[in-house]
Every structure is written in structure tokens, then in C-alpha cells.
Amino acid sequence: MTAERVNPPELSPPTGFSHAVVATGSRLVFLAGQTALDTDGKITGDTLPEQFERALTNLLTALRTAGGTPAALTRVTVYATNVADYRDHAPELGRIWRDLAGRDYPAMAVVQVTRLWDETALVELDGFAVLP
């Protein structure tokens, strides 16, 4: 799989995402929304950064099990129950992302939602990946 991150100079410089990703490969992986659920189906973590780390770990576990790596992620959507809280924690969330997934950022969006399936969940991530 090859992925070209496209960040036109005419657009605002991206921080923690790519404006576009051109991916070439033969397998698409559609990743279901992941929250901070542990193996017992319970939400872990009381803070957004704690839940974000677990949700991203869960997303990457699904991707790795499907045969991919974080660099194969082409699109991720973050659903947050409080975008202001997300923005306040952006530097820490960026560090968590880099520690777990590296610096090959996918195209991303952050969307505020009223609530998630589990009422105690603060964040959910879903995405797409392209594999060789």
C-alpha cells in the first residue's frame, strides 16, 4: 500500500491531520467505531485523554488484526461529546496519537455529538484503511 499525504499550500497548515490522503492498494478495511471499552465491555478512564488513548488502542488493535499498520489509516473520524474539551486537550491527544500511531496522519474530522452509545463514553473513533 502506498499513501500520499496531500497538504496544499493554499490551505491552512494541518496540525495532527492531513487534508487529503491518496491511497493505492487492494484491500479496504472499514473500522467500526471504538470507544474506551475494555475486554469486559466496560468504559475505562474518567478523562478524555484516558478514553482517547483506549479508543485509539482499540481501533489500532482491530486494524492490526485485519493485517494493517497505523500508516495504512487513510481516514479517521473522532466523535466527541465535548469539542471544547477536545480542543483544550489537543496537545496531549496529539502526543497520544504520535505515541500509538506515529506521524503519518490520515484525513481526519472531529465531530461533536450529543452522546455516544455508552452514556459514559466521551469519545469514539472510526476509520478506513487501505492495505496492499
Buried (B, 14 or more C-beta within 10 A) or exposed (E): BEBEBEBEEEEEEBEBBBBBBEBEBEEEBEBEBBBBBEEEEEBBBEEBBBBBBBBBBBBBEBBEEBEBBBBBBBBBBBBBBBEEBBEEBEEBBBEBBEEBBEEBBBBBEBEEEEEBEBEBBBBBBBBBBBBE
